[in-house]
Amino acid sequence: MAYKSGFVNIIGKPNVGKSTLLNALVGEKISAVTYKAQTTRQRILGIVSKEDYQIIYSDTPGILDPAYKLHESMMKYVETSLEDADVFLYMVEAGERNPPLKVIQKMLDSKIPIIVLINKIDKIKTELIAEEIAYWRGFFPEAEIIPISALYGSRLPDLVNKIVELLPENPPYFPQDEITDRTTRFIVSEIIREKIFLNYRKEVPYHSEVIVDAFKEEENLIRIHAIIYVAKESQKIIIIGKNGEAIKKLGIEARKEIEAFVGTKVYLELSVKVAENWRNDPKMLRRMGYEL
């Protein structure tokens, strides 16, 4: 049988479960996951290599109307993902309505195979699933529609089988042992940023970004220094917390997950700096790794 490989781009609104799906399909946590919208800000590839196929999954930011240059950069990742896919996974959550019609039309016009995933079916009554399928069939009359639960792995084997069926015949794009195109530094920054989303409320997570500015590997230890950027002095105070307790908790949680990912002991040092209006500052955004 000929070898198959290709790019499978995951597209959808914020917080529908795209990153949870990517991590479940790859079998490693490479994309930040929280219950809050806009957790994913950049495009992240997750690579699955088997004896007869290689699937390159692409997690993208959730579709939104840009309010900052940061959002414009996020939507450029979505635009790119609409152009270089071999298979689209258009992901919605059960009960979702008011889809982004322009994005859907671009997908349909491309003639690229589309699989519609209705996620979070564990949250609705079984008898309502047929209604969900019928609703999305109205927008995607030719697409395969698969109800899933990315969190609990429901029907993911069926999904993979369908993807492999649709993949073109190609040699592998990446070495067999690679699971992502992102560096360890990037994964570390994502882990820290995820913990910020999980530990802080209101606007703080959305006004924060993380840069790993030192990553030194020693024998049986990795020393990491990361800078947390926020937009206001008041946000810096919240991140640090009374007597430094909040940032200490953040650091402990992040360090434990980083150690699990890299497989060795980690010394993690966190600093907090204010960069006013960084979400609209092209220089800062480029430093943070965003494409403008």
Secondary structure, DSSP 8 states (H G I E B T S, - for coil): ---EEEEEEEEESTTSSHHHHHHHHHTS--S---SSTT---S-EEEEEE-SSEEEEEEE-------SSHHHHHHHHHHHHHTTS-SEEEEEEETT--S--HHHHHHHHHHT--EEEEEE-GGGS-GGGHHHHHHHHHTT-TTSEEEE-BTTTTBTHHHHHHHHHHH--B---SS-TT--BSS-HHHHHHHHHHHHHHHH--TTTGGG-EEEEEEEEEETTEEEEEEEEEESSHHHHHHHH-GGGHHHHHHHHHHHHHHHHHHTSEEEEEEEEEE-TTGGG-HHHHHHTT---
